[in-house]
Amino acid sequence: MPWASWLLFHAVHWRARRGLRDEDPSQHAPQPSAQQRKQISRQTGIRGETYAYWYLRRLGYVFVARNYHPRSAKGEIDMIGYDGEVLAFVEVRTRTLRAELTALPELSVTTAKQHLLVRTAKFFLLERHIKPCPMRFDVLAIDNELGAPPVVRLHKDAFSPQI
């Protein structure tokens, strides 16, 4: 394990020791507006992806792209990198735990989302002229509980590209 990745992951983990949000928004405003909720969700998602990036780097992933968008089609892949000889397309799902939200974040990768990821991966392979190699689709789920460090679950080969 490279020292830099280990050190940077622990710095990010220390920063997230009380969750990926700055604070509980319900303490300040009685009801945040829709735009404020959207901004908070976006910020939490970005922090979740950063946490996931360094978590996977610590495990030995070597990334070649982040937040890949094909030029001429809809879709995005959060992270693309090699885990050894295997090219991994990683979807990151972050969910802040609340009483009304009990579902696991990885369950939000629906069949429609899987089709979109597969199609986007094909665009990536064509645009970058990637030579044939083993590949898989991973899902990294992050449970973000306010006041507690994130809980991470990595599902390697979470679904098959022959959908």
ABEGO torsion letter per residue (X at the ends): XBAAAAAAAAAAAAAAAAEABABBAAAABABBBAAAAAAAAAAAAAAAAAAAAAAAAAAGBBBABBGBBBAABBEBBABBBBBEABBBBBBBBBBBBBAABABBAAAABBAAAAAAAAAAAAAAAAAAGBBBBBBBBBBBBBBBBBGBBBBBBBBBGABBABX
